[in-house]
Amino acid sequence: MQPFDLFITHLSWGEDGKYRPVLVYVVDTDEVGIYQITTQFGNKSEHIRAKYFEIKDWAEAGLDRLSYVDTGTLIDIPMAQLDGKTPIGKLTEADKQRFLDFLPY
């Protein structure tokens, strides 16, 4: 597992949750920092859309359609949640550079 790999994993909040694609950003010993990936963009507020990074090479990254990385919150999950899973893809070098330029930090 490396930064910029994409996985499908279960994310939960309260009693709800669902499987969704995520972008690995930070790989640590016990935890992984991920961003959620979404296809929903047009129905979001301008404030939220400003935090969404468009994955231009979405098919090459292993996604089914145009998708966005929600950079609003970096989520820490246990390493075990992704350990042993196969990534669905990886950001292309062009998207990786655009993503790094997009982040405010």
Beta strands, then each sheet from edge to edge (+ up, - down):
strand 1: 5-13
strand 2: 16-27
strand 3: 31-38
strand 4: 52-55
strand 5: 67-78
strand 6: 89-90
sheet 1: 4+ 5- 3+ 2- 1+ 6-
end
